[in-house]
């Protein structure tokens, strides 16, 4: 799909959906709150009503779920996206479904200086080494890029659902408490917006927080439980991020993404994330040399779709 003229680009997250047209550069970008719509078709109908000119005949749709067929049920949203149904309804000639973080990874080699905040300088070249991408939002997304023969190959992943590991007795007790409620405690149960909320509500003796933003606000006001929750959140993020980097041999860098981290950038910079990231025994020096960046670009997944080239996908045509 090299020709992106009048191609519909859609990123479906757990909370929001973003739509745009790709014609060399993104334009007609719109954000929709998923809870305001019954399904993706309703969002696309609203988006199409805003467009002028010829309707797009091709669509690239990034979804927060594993993509195996042309019909996908989202992990953190009670929607099913049926590519064939959308193709017929909107008169499209082709629909390609892509994992949202694999799409986001495609943007990484093209991000500009202002799109990134350096977290750890590192000493390894970011030109040819494998790249790891992880980001907490409604869930916890993971992906990677493998450099091969002068090009990048994106890797889809569901690393947010690996079993969360404790690094000390305190963390083990917290995970045990979560296990009583959820059963399996994945990384996503803690390293996500709902996870930050769950951490606070376990640690606090007062009234429950209503949202992740509420936890951040309470932390800024000196709430001890909120600050402890953020501390644990960043520690767990460091552990899971290091595991992903080691798994991918991502000496080209770790890129932190998602909807939460840019909003709490200062807390991240002041946290013990990097300390935990490098606490891997014999591989501490290896991890201390990995470049780490925070992605602050507004629409990296859409940018990744717009750069789409060699990606594992499912297409309806």
C-alpha atoms as a printed R data frame, in Angstrom:
    type eleno elety resid chain resno       x       y      z
1   ATOM     1    CA   UNK     A     1   0.000   0.000  0.000
2   ATOM     2    CA   UNK     A     2   2.581   2.532 -1.092
3   ATOM     3    CA   UNK     A     3  -0.020   4.950 -2.533
4   ATOM     4    CA   UNK     A     4  -1.614   6.688  0.462
5   ATOM     5    CA   UNK     A     5  -3.683   9.209 -1.488
6   ATOM     6    CA   UNK     A     6  -7.112   9.532  0.126
7   ATOM     7    CA   UNK     A     7  -6.390   6.662  2.500
8   ATOM     8    CA   UNK     A     8  -8.379   6.588  5.710
9   ATOM     9    CA   UNK     A     9  -6.157   6.111  8.763
10  ATOM    10    CA   UNK     A    10  -7.818   5.045 12.020
11  ATOM    11    CA   UNK     A    11  -6.349   4.352 15.449
12  ATOM    12    CA   UNK     A    12  -8.791   2.597 17.781
13  ATOM    13    CA   UNK     A    13  -7.614   2.712 21.389
14  ATOM    14    CA   UNK     A    14  -9.306   1.619 24.556
15  ATOM    15    CA   UNK     A    15 -10.576   5.134 25.335
16  ATOM    16    CA   UNK     A    16 -10.312   7.219 22.161
17  ATOM    17    CA   UNK     A    17 -10.375   6.732 18.405
18  ATOM    18    CA   UNK     A    18  -8.400   9.014 16.088
19  ATOM    19    CA   UNK     A    19  -9.094   9.357 12.385
20  ATOM    20    CA   UNK     A    20  -7.117  11.083  9.658
21  ATOM    21    CA   UNK     A    21  -6.420  11.075  5.943
22  ATOM    22    CA   UNK     A    22  -2.951  10.242  4.687
23  ATOM    23    CA   UNK     A    23  -1.783  11.990  1.549
24  ATOM    24    CA   UNK     A    24   1.953  12.269  2.138
25  ATOM    25    CA   UNK     A    25   1.197  14.009  5.428
26  ATOM    26    CA   UNK     A    26  -1.667  13.664  7.886
27  ATOM    27    CA   UNK     A    27  -4.640  15.966  7.626
28  ATOM    28    CA   UNK     A    28  -8.275  16.119  8.710
29  ATOM    29    CA   UNK     A    29  -7.295  14.644 12.089
30  ATOM    30    CA   UNK     A    30 -10.224  14.114 14.460
31  ATOM    31    CA   UNK     A    31 -10.460  12.571 17.919
32  ATOM    32    CA   UNK     A    32 -13.552  10.723 19.120
33  ATOM    33    CA   UNK     A    33 -14.319   9.494 22.651
34  ATOM    34    CA   UNK     A    34 -15.300   5.841 22.296
35  ATOM    35    CA   UNK     A    35 -17.891   5.924 25.077
36  ATOM    36    CA   UNK     A    36 -19.909   8.430 23.015
37  ATOM    37    CA   UNK     A    37 -20.450   5.892 20.215
38  ATOM    38    CA   UNK     A    38 -21.891   2.399 19.960
39  ATOM    39    CA   UNK     A    39 -19.166   1.096 17.645
40  ATOM    40    CA   UNK     A    40 -16.470   2.051 15.161
41  ATOM    41    CA   UNK     A    41 -18.972   2.295 12.307
42  ATOM    42    CA   UNK     A    42 -20.767   5.093 14.165
43  ATOM    43    CA   UNK     A    43 -17.476   6.966 14.538
44  ATOM    44    CA   UNK     A    44 -16.605   6.543 10.873
45  ATOM    45    CA   UNK     A    45 -20.049   7.772  9.856
46  ATOM    46    CA   UNK     A    46 -19.476  10.891 11.953
47  ATOM    47    CA   UNK     A    47 -16.006  11.368 10.513
48  ATOM    48    CA   UNK     A    48 -17.180  10.914  6.928
49  ATOM    49    CA   UNK     A    49 -19.835  13.567  7.492
50  ATOM    50    CA   UNK     A    50 -17.032  16.076  8.126
51  ATOM    51    CA   UNK     A    51 -15.021  15.231  5.008
52  ATOM    52    CA   UNK     A    52 -15.052  17.154  1.780
53  ATOM    53    CA   UNK     A    53 -14.201  15.738 -1.613
54  ATOM    54    CA   UNK     A    54 -13.897  12.134 -2.700
55  ATOM    55    CA   UNK     A    55 -14.356   9.496 -0.058
56  ATOM    56    CA   UNK     A    56 -11.296   7.329  0.619
57  ATOM    57    CA   UNK     A    57 -11.230   3.920 -1.038
58  ATOM    58    CA   UNK     A    58  -8.601   2.371  1.227
59  ATOM    59    CA   UNK     A    59  -8.316   2.180  4.999
60  ATOM    60    CA   UNK     A    60  -5.618   1.286  7.502
61  ATOM    61    CA   UNK     A    61  -7.047   0.590 10.954
62  ATOM    62    CA   UNK     A    62  -4.839   0.180 14.032
63  ATOM    63    CA   UNK     A    63  -6.568  -1.715 16.828
64  ATOM    64    CA   UNK     A    64  -5.658  -2.305 20.486
65  ATOM    65    CA   UNK     A    65  -5.815  -6.083 20.159
66  ATOM    66    CA   UNK     A    66  -4.041  -9.012 18.502
67  ATOM    67    CA   UNK     A    67  -4.810  -9.136 14.777
68  ATOM    68    CA   UNK     A    68  -5.205 -12.643 13.384
69  ATOM    69    CA   UNK     A    69  -8.223 -12.368 11.095
70  ATOM    70    CA   UNK     A    70 -10.292  -9.606  9.511
71  ATOM    71    CA   UNK     A    71 -12.578  -9.639 12.554
72  ATOM    72    CA   UNK     A    72 -11.105  -8.397 15.818
73  ATOM    73    CA   UNK     A    73 -12.543  -8.131 19.329
74  ATOM    74    CA   UNK     A    74 -10.838  -5.348 21.276
75  ATOM    75    CA   UNK     A    75  -9.177  -6.267 24.571
76  ATOM    76    CA   UNK     A    76 -10.191  -3.244 26.657
77  ATOM    77    CA   UNK     A    77 -13.346  -2.174 24.845
78  ATOM    78    CA   UNK     A    78 -16.510  -4.140 24.168
79  ATOM    79    CA   UNK     A    79 -16.329  -3.631 20.422
80  ATOM    80    CA   UNK     A    80 -15.820  -6.067 17.583
81  ATOM    81    CA   UNK     A    81 -14.316  -4.653 14.405
82  ATOM    82    CA   UNK     A    82 -15.398  -6.571 11.308
83  ATOM    83    CA   UNK     A    83 -13.265  -5.526  8.369
84  ATOM    84    CA   UNK     A    84 -15.552  -7.078  5.776
85  ATOM    85    CA   UNK     A    85 -18.605  -5.346  7.216
86  ATOM    86    CA   UNK     A    86 -16.858  -1.953  7.287
87  ATOM    87    CA   UNK     A    87 -15.567  -2.467  3.771
88  ATOM    88    CA   UNK     A    88 -19.071  -3.021  2.435
89  ATOM    89    CA   UNK     A    89 -20.733  -0.300  4.505
90  ATOM    90    CA   UNK     A    90 -18.331   2.475  3.540
91  ATOM    91    CA   UNK     A    91 -17.619   1.445 -0.035
92  ATOM    92    CA   UNK     A    92 -13.958   0.683  0.558
93  ATOM    93    CA   UNK     A    93 -11.864  -1.354 -1.833
94  ATOM    94    CA   UNK     A    94  -9.350  -2.458  0.797
95  ATOM    95    CA   UNK     A    95  -9.087  -2.494  4.598
96  ATOM    96    CA   UNK     A    96  -5.904  -3.433  6.443
97  ATOM    97    CA   UNK     A    97  -6.028  -4.179 10.173
98  ATOM    98    CA   UNK     A    98  -2.853  -3.635 12.202
99  ATOM    99    CA   UNK     A    99  -2.029  -3.908 15.896
100 ATOM   100    CA   UNK     A   100  -1.946  -0.366 17.312
101 ATOM   101    CA   UNK     A   101   1.510  -0.594 18.871
102 ATOM   102    CA   UNK     A   102   2.976  -2.202 15.763
103 ATOM   103    CA   UNK     A   103   1.628   0.809 13.888
104 ATOM   104    CA   UNK     A   104   3.120   3.146 16.486
105 ATOM   105    CA   UNK     A   105   6.489   1.413 16.173
106 ATOM   106    CA   UNK     A   106   6.528   2.250 12.438
107 ATOM   107    CA   UNK     A   107   6.670   5.938 13.364
108 ATOM   108    CA   UNK     A   108   9.718   5.648 15.634
109 ATOM   109    CA   UNK     A   109  12.497   5.925 12.981
110 ATOM   110    CA   UNK     A   110  10.843   9.094 11.647
111 ATOM   111    CA   UNK     A   111  10.204  10.954 14.901
112 ATOM   112    CA   UNK     A   112  11.745  14.399 15.112
113 ATOM   113    CA   UNK     A   113  13.731  15.957 17.965
114 ATOM   114    CA   UNK     A   114  10.662  17.722 19.371
115 ATOM   115    CA   UNK     A   115   8.703  14.459 19.422
116 ATOM   116    CA   UNK     A   116  11.036  12.876 21.985
117 ATOM   117    CA   UNK     A   117  12.169  13.538 25.536
118 ATOM   118    CA   UNK     A   118  15.457  11.776 26.395
119 ATOM   119    CA   UNK     A   119  15.245   9.743 29.595
120 ATOM   120    CA   UNK     A   120  18.592   7.916 29.350
121 ATOM   121    CA   UNK     A   121  21.273   8.848 26.848
122 ATOM   122    CA   UNK     A   122  22.865   5.433 26.539
123 ATOM   123    CA   UNK     A   123  25.878   4.598 24.407
124 ATOM   124    CA   UNK     A   124  24.456   2.344 21.724
125 ATOM   125    CA   UNK     A   125  23.712   3.387 18.145
126 ATOM   126    CA   UNK     A   126  20.004   3.894 17.449
127 ATOM   127    CA   UNK     A   127  20.568   3.459 13.715
128 ATOM   128    CA   UNK     A   128  20.605  -0.314 13.334
129 ATOM   129    CA   UNK     A   129  19.834  -1.909 16.704
130 ATOM   130    CA   UNK     A   130  16.458  -3.491 17.467
131 ATOM   131    CA   UNK     A   131  13.951  -1.120 19.077
132 ATOM   132    CA   UNK     A   132  11.434  -1.775 21.886
133 ATOM   133    CA   UNK     A   133   8.217   0.217 22.331
134 ATOM   134    CA   UNK     A   134   6.017   0.107 25.432
135 ATOM   135    CA   UNK     A   135   3.228   2.361 26.605
136 ATOM   136    CA   UNK     A   136   0.638   2.460 29.386
137 ATOM   137    CA   UNK     A   137  -2.784   3.853 28.589
138 ATOM   138    CA   UNK     A   138  -6.145   2.156 29.023
139 ATOM   139    CA   UNK     A   139  -4.038  -0.998 28.705
140 ATOM   140    CA   UNK     A   140  -0.320  -1.675 28.268
141 ATOM   141    CA   UNK     A   141   0.905  -1.889 24.691
142 ATOM   142    CA   UNK     A   142   4.182  -3.405 23.536
143 ATOM   143    CA   UNK     A   143   5.877  -3.834 20.182
144 ATOM   144    CA   UNK     A   144   9.258  -3.661 18.534
145 ATOM   145    CA   UNK     A   145  11.231  -3.001 15.374
146 ATOM   146    CA   UNK     A   146  13.858  -5.347 13.997
147 ATOM   147    CA   UNK     A   147  16.465  -3.886 11.659
148 ATOM   148    CA   UNK     A   148  17.133  -6.105  8.646
149 ATOM   149    CA   UNK     A   149  18.906  -5.428  5.362
150 ATOM   150    CA   UNK     A   150  18.495  -1.672  5.481
151 ATOM   151    CA   UNK     A   151  14.863  -1.622  6.607
152 ATOM   152    CA   UNK     A   152  12.674  -1.962  9.645
153 ATOM   153    CA   UNK     A   153  10.328  -4.879 10.334
154 ATOM   154    CA   UNK     A   154   7.659  -4.167 12.997
155 ATOM   155    CA   UNK     A   155   6.782  -6.845 15.536
156 ATOM   156    CA   UNK     A   156   3.350  -7.064 17.119
157 ATOM   157    CA   UNK     A   157   3.290  -8.102 20.761
158 ATOM   158    CA   UNK     A   158   0.972  -8.667 23.685
159 ATOM   159    CA   UNK     A   159   3.613  -8.129 26.352
160 ATOM   160    CA   UNK     A   160   1.179  -6.199 28.516
161 ATOM   161    CA   UNK     A   161  -0.381  -9.514 29.476
162 ATOM   162    CA   UNK     A   162   2.750 -11.217 30.796
163 ATOM   163    CA   UNK     A   163   2.595 -12.193 34.460
164 ATOM   164    CA   UNK     A   164   3.740  -9.331 36.676
165 ATOM   165    CA   UNK     A   165   6.776 -10.139 38.812
166 ATOM   166    CA   UNK     A   166   7.545  -8.740 42.254
167 ATOM   167    CA   UNK     A   167  11.027  -7.492 43.155
168 ATOM   168    CA   UNK     A   168  10.572  -7.443 46.928
169 ATOM   169    CA   UNK     A   169   8.194  -8.585 49.670
170 ATOM   170    CA   UNK     A   170   6.141  -5.399 49.600
171 ATOM   171    CA   UNK     A   171   5.435  -5.763 45.894
172 ATOM   172    CA   UNK     A   172   4.636  -9.433 46.426
173 ATOM   173    CA   UNK     A   173   1.978  -8.492 48.986
174 ATOM   174    CA   UNK     A   174   0.437  -5.949 46.629
175 ATOM   175    CA   UNK     A   175   0.348  -8.452 43.785
176 ATOM   176    CA   UNK     A   176  -1.168 -11.014 46.147
177 ATOM   177    CA   UNK     A   177  -3.940  -8.549 46.993
178 ATOM   178    CA   UNK     A   178  -4.613  -7.907 43.318
179 ATOM   179    CA   UNK     A   179  -4.619 -11.643 42.625
180 ATOM   180    CA   UNK     A   180  -7.449 -12.148 45.106
181 ATOM   181    CA   UNK     A   181  -9.560  -9.759 43.047
182 ATOM   182    CA   UNK     A   182  -8.448 -10.480 39.465
183 ATOM   183    CA   UNK     A   183  -6.941 -13.952 39.480
184 ATOM   184    CA   UNK     A   184  -4.101 -13.570 37.009
185 ATOM   185    CA   UNK     A   185  -2.152 -10.348 37.631
186 ATOM   186    CA   UNK     A   186  -0.642  -9.203 34.359
187 ATOM   187    CA   UNK     A   187   1.702  -6.262 33.883
188 ATOM   188    CA   UNK     A   188  -1.280  -4.354 32.498
189 ATOM   189    CA   UNK     A   189  -3.151  -4.721 35.806
190 ATOM   190    CA   UNK     A   190  -0.667  -2.300 37.350
191 ATOM   191    CA   UNK     A   191   1.152  -0.523 34.518
192 ATOM   192    CA   UNK     A   192  -1.854   1.236 32.972
193 ATOM   193    CA   UNK     A   193  -4.372   3.932 33.848
194 ATOM   194    CA   UNK     A   194  -6.691   1.488 35.624
195 ATOM   195    CA   UNK     A   195  -3.585  -0.078 37.190
196 ATOM   196    CA   UNK     A   196  -2.452   3.202 38.748
197 ATOM   197    CA   UNK     A   197  -5.954   3.615 40.131
198 ATOM   198    CA   UNK     A   198  -5.911   0.070 41.533
199 ATOM   199    CA   UNK     A   199  -2.554   0.688 43.215
200 ATOM   200    CA   UNK     A   200  -3.823   3.827 44.904
201 ATOM   201    CA   UNK     A   201  -7.027   2.234 46.120
202 ATOM   202    CA   UNK     A   202  -5.028  -0.635 47.678
203 ATOM   203    CA   UNK     A   203  -2.592   1.723 49.419
204 ATOM   204    CA   UNK     A   204  -5.022   4.408 50.596
205 ATOM   205    CA   UNK     A   205  -7.038   4.306 53.829
206 ATOM   206    CA   UNK     A   206  -9.221   7.157 52.613
207 ATOM   207    CA   UNK     A   207 -11.831   7.448 49.867
208 ATOM   208    CA   UNK     A   208 -11.050   5.747 46.571
209 ATOM   209    CA   UNK     A   209  -9.710   7.826 43.706
210 ATOM   210    CA   UNK     A   210 -12.023   8.202 40.733
211 ATOM   211    CA   UNK     A   211  -9.488   8.225 37.896
212 ATOM   212    CA   UNK     A   212  -5.751   8.047 37.137
213 ATOM   213    CA   UNK     A   213  -5.778  11.843 36.786
214 ATOM   214    CA   UNK     A   214  -7.254  12.050 40.285
215 ATOM   215    CA   UNK     A   215  -4.318  10.018 41.621
216 ATOM   216    CA   UNK     A   216  -1.823  12.374 39.936
217 ATOM   217    CA   UNK     A   217  -3.648  15.406 41.341
218 ATOM   218    CA   UNK     A   218  -3.617  13.947 44.842
219 ATOM   219    CA   UNK     A   219   0.095  13.177 44.521
220 ATOM   220    CA   UNK     A   220   0.794  16.793 43.553
221 ATOM   221    CA   UNK     A   221  -1.052  17.886 46.695
222 ATOM   222    CA   UNK     A   222   1.107  15.675 48.891
223 ATOM   223    CA   UNK     A   223  -1.164  12.654 49.298
224 ATOM   224    CA   UNK     A   224   1.204   9.958 50.630
225 ATOM   225    CA   UNK     A   225  -0.725   7.017 49.145
226 ATOM   226    CA   UNK     A   226  -0.872   8.706 45.729
227 ATOM   227    CA   UNK     A   227   2.893   9.285 45.763
228 ATOM   228    CA   UNK     A   228   3.469   5.664 46.792
229 ATOM   229    CA   UNK     A   229   1.185   4.496 43.978
230 ATOM   230    CA   UNK     A   230   3.122   6.538 41.415
231 ATOM   231    CA   UNK     A   231   6.422   5.259 42.810
232 ATOM   232    CA   UNK     A   232   5.276   1.652 42.438
233 ATOM   233    CA   UNK     A   233   3.804   2.354 39.003
234 ATOM   234    CA   UNK     A   234   7.165   3.603 37.702
235 ATOM   235    CA   UNK     A   235   9.084   0.801 39.384
236 ATOM   236    CA   UNK     A   236   6.892  -1.833 37.773
237 ATOM   237    CA   UNK     A   237   7.165  -0.006 34.446
238 ATOM   238    CA   UNK     A   238  10.942  -0.189 34.787
239 ATOM   239    CA   UNK     A   239  10.845  -3.927 35.397
240 ATOM   240    CA   UNK     A   240   8.509  -4.714 32.503
241 ATOM   241    CA   UNK     A   241  10.377  -2.368 30.143
242 ATOM   242    CA   UNK     A   242  13.699  -4.005 30.948
243 ATOM   243    CA   UNK     A   243  12.196  -7.434 30.346
244 ATOM   244    CA   UNK     A   244  11.003  -6.293 26.909
245 ATOM   245    CA   UNK     A   245  14.384  -4.778 26.020
246 ATOM   246    CA   UNK     A   246  16.195  -7.963 27.013
247 ATOM   247    CA   UNK     A   247  13.723 -10.149 25.133
248 ATOM   248    CA   UNK     A   248  14.151  -8.141 21.914
249 ATOM   249    CA   UNK     A   249  17.860  -7.366 22.406
250 ATOM   250    CA   UNK     A   250  16.727  -3.777 21.831
251 ATOM   251    CA   UNK     A   251  20.089  -2.045 21.724
252 ATOM   252    CA   UNK     A   252  18.570   0.513 19.365
253 ATOM   253    CA   UNK     A   253  16.610   1.973 22.243
254 ATOM   254    CA   UNK     A   254  13.485   1.829 24.365
255 ATOM   255    CA   UNK     A   255  10.651   4.181 23.431
256 ATOM   256    CA   UNK     A   256   8.013   4.936 26.058
257 ATOM   257    CA   UNK     A   257   4.607   5.759 24.619
258 ATOM   258    CA   UNK     A   258   0.944   5.589 25.587
259 ATOM   259    CA   UNK     A   259  -1.581   8.087 26.817
260 ATOM   260    CA   UNK     A   260  -0.425   8.388 30.435
261 ATOM   261    CA   UNK     A   261   3.294   9.143 30.489
262 ATOM   262    CA   UNK     A   262   3.358  12.452 28.574
263 ATOM   263    CA   UNK     A   263   0.826  13.841 31.074
264 ATOM   264    CA   UNK     A   264   3.017  12.879 34.037
265 ATOM   265    CA   UNK     A   265   6.378  13.553 32.401
266 ATOM   266    CA   UNK     A   266   7.907  15.328 35.393
267 ATOM   267    CA   UNK     A   267   6.905  12.508 37.737
268 ATOM   268    CA   UNK     A   268   8.563  10.028 35.367
269 ATOM   269    CA   UNK     A   269  11.763  12.070 35.199
270 ATOM   270    CA   UNK     A   270  11.937  12.283 38.996
271 ATOM   271    CA   UNK     A   271  10.968   8.660 39.588
272 ATOM   272    CA   UNK     A   272  13.037   5.546 40.194
273 ATOM   273    CA   UNK     A   273  12.104   4.157 36.786
274 ATOM   274    CA   UNK     A   274  15.699   4.061 35.536
275 ATOM   275    CA   UNK     A   275  16.962   2.566 38.773
276 ATOM   276    CA   UNK     A   276  14.541  -0.325 38.438
277 ATOM   277    CA   UNK     A   277  15.124  -0.555 34.677
278 ATOM   278    CA   UNK     A   278  18.795  -1.399 35.198
279 ATOM   279    CA   UNK     A   279  18.350  -3.710 38.203
280 ATOM   280    CA   UNK     A   280  18.986  -6.919 36.274
281 ATOM   281    CA   UNK     A   281  22.064  -8.316 37.972
282 ATOM   282    CA   UNK     A   282  24.696  -9.241 35.400
283 ATOM   283    CA   UNK     A   283  22.846  -7.220 32.755
284 ATOM   284    CA   UNK     A   284  22.798  -3.952 34.704
285 ATOM   285    CA   UNK     A   285  25.564  -2.450 32.556
286 ATOM   286    CA   UNK     A   286  23.837  -3.604 29.349
287 ATOM   287    CA   UNK     A   287  20.612  -1.841 30.365
288 ATOM   288    CA   UNK     A   288  22.405   1.282 31.574
289 ATOM   289    CA   UNK     A   289  23.665   1.728 28.001
290 ATOM   290    CA   UNK     A   290  20.242   1.470 26.334
291 ATOM   291    CA   UNK     A   291  18.940   4.813 24.994
292 ATOM   292    CA   UNK     A   292  15.507   5.552 26.497
293 ATOM   293    CA   UNK     A   293  13.083   8.131 25.124
294 ATOM   294    CA   UNK     A   294   9.587   9.320 25.965
295 ATOM   295    CA   UNK     A   295   7.417   9.875 22.886
296 ATOM   296    CA   UNK     A   296   5.469  13.133 23.217
297 ATOM   297    CA   UNK     A   297   4.226  13.353 19.607
298 ATOM   298    CA   UNK     A   298   0.461  13.864 19.551
299 ATOM   299    CA   UNK     A   299  -0.506  11.157 17.027
300 ATOM   300    CA   UNK     A   300   2.371   8.660 16.709
301 ATOM   301    CA   UNK     A   301   0.166   5.675 15.793
302 ATOM   302    CA   UNK     A   302  -1.432   7.626 12.939
303 ATOM   303    CA   UNK     A   303   2.028   8.728 11.825
304 ATOM   304    CA   UNK     A   304   3.092   5.077 11.920
305 ATOM   305    CA   UNK     A   305   0.139   4.069  9.762
306 ATOM   306    CA   UNK     A   306   1.065   6.827  7.349
307 ATOM   307    CA   UNK     A   307   4.570   5.353  7.143
308 ATOM   308    CA   UNK     A   308   3.233   1.852  6.755
309 ATOM   309    CA   UNK     A   309   5.328  -0.368  4.500
310 ATOM   310    CA   UNK     A   310   6.389  -3.850  5.616
311 ATOM   311    CA   UNK     A   311   4.044  -4.914  8.371
312 ATOM   312    CA   UNK     A   312   2.281  -8.120  9.281
313 ATOM   313    CA   UNK     A   313  -1.400  -7.422  8.738
314 ATOM   314    CA   UNK     A   314  -4.766  -8.791  7.716
315 ATOM   315    CA   UNK     A   315  -6.316  -7.187  4.652
316 ATOM   316    CA   UNK     A   316  -9.868  -7.264  3.299
317 ATOM   317    CA   UNK     A   317  -9.975  -6.693 -0.449
